[in-house]
Each structure stands twice: as structure tokens, then as C-alpha cells.
């Protein structure tokens, strides 16, 4: 399944009438240039789960840094790495048995 379609499904699964009013998913651009994504984990099955930081530096335009902080999955990367950042999140969800 396409990672963007999967992310939409993950988001819909967590929308319960309350969660989406306080939490959600943010995707934006960086000025170096690149992408970032913040995915709120509070009040989801992933709240307080351990995520091992992922750091890849292939070259100055092809890099990824993903970690969790304050119950937020935070991923950032180069201009062509947005798909991979979401894929890392999906793989972690699958490891935690959060298949959607």
C-alpha cells in the first residue's frame, strides 16, 4: 500500500471525535531544503512506545533523521526523502503490531 494512503488510514483510525481536536499530523518543508513530519502519538496505541532513532546521511541532499520526543514522531530529511520518512514510521507501527 502506498505510504500516503497508509498514513491517511492511520490518521482515520485515530480520529475518535476527540483526538483530532488536540492532535494530528503535520507535514512541512525545511529551508535547507527538505521535509519534516510530526505525528502526534498521545492517546494512540503508540503513546510512550520506544522508537530507536534513525539517522542516515547519504549525502547533503539525501538524509533522514527520525526520533520521538514528547510523544511525537518527528521525521526530517532531504527533498526526496518524505516517502522514506513515512515508511520508517509505518515499519515501526508494524513492529508494534499497529497494522492498519
N, C-alpha and C positions, 0 to 999 in steps of 0.2 A: 504494500500500500504506500502511496506517495506520502512523504513525511508531513506535508502541509495538510493533507486530508486527515492523516492520523492525529495531528495536533488539534484540528477542529473537533474531532471526535473526543479527544481527551478533555478539551475545554467544555464541550457539551455535557459530558459525563459528570463534570464537577459543578455545573450550574444547577443549583437546587432552590433557587428563589432567594437565597441569602448570599452565598459565596460570591457570586458575580458582582454584588454591590460593593464589596470590600476588596476583592482580589481579582486577578486575571492574568493576562499575557500581554507583554509589551515588546514590540519589535521596533528597532530604530537603527539609524546609521551613526557611524563614528567618523570623526574628522581625520583619521589617519590613513586612508579611508577604510571602512569596514562596517560590520554589522554587530548589533547586540540584541540579546533577547533576555527578558526577565520573566520567569514563570513562577507565580506565587504557589507555594506548596502548603501554606497554612490551611487547615480544615480540609485537607485531602488525605488520601491513604499514604502519601509520601511525606507527610509532615514529620519532621525530626528524623527521617531516614538518613543514613550516612551515604554520602556521594564522594567518591575518590576524585580529587581534582584531576582534570585532563588538561595537559599543556603540550601543544605541538607547535614547533617553529620550523616550518619547512623552508620558508624564505620570507622576505619582508612583506610580501603580499599574500602569502598562503600560511596562515597561522590560526590557532584556536586556543582559547583559554576558557574552560568551563569549571565552575565550582558552585557550591551552595553557601549562602550566607543569610542568616536571619530568616530561614525557611523560604528562601527564594533561590531557584535555579538561575544562575547567571552565566550566560554564554556570550562570548565575543569572538570575532575572527575577521579574517580578511574579506575582501569584496566578493569572493567566490565561495565562501565557507558557510553561508547561512544554512543551507540544506544539511551540511555535516553537523553543525551545532545542534540542530533539532534532532538529527539521527542519534547523536550521543544521548540526548535526553530520552528518546524513545527506547534505546537499548537499556538504559538504566531502569526505566519503568518496567520493561520486560523482565529484567533480572529480579525486580522486586515483585514480580507476579501481578503487575498492573496492566495486563493486556487489555487493549480496547479495540 
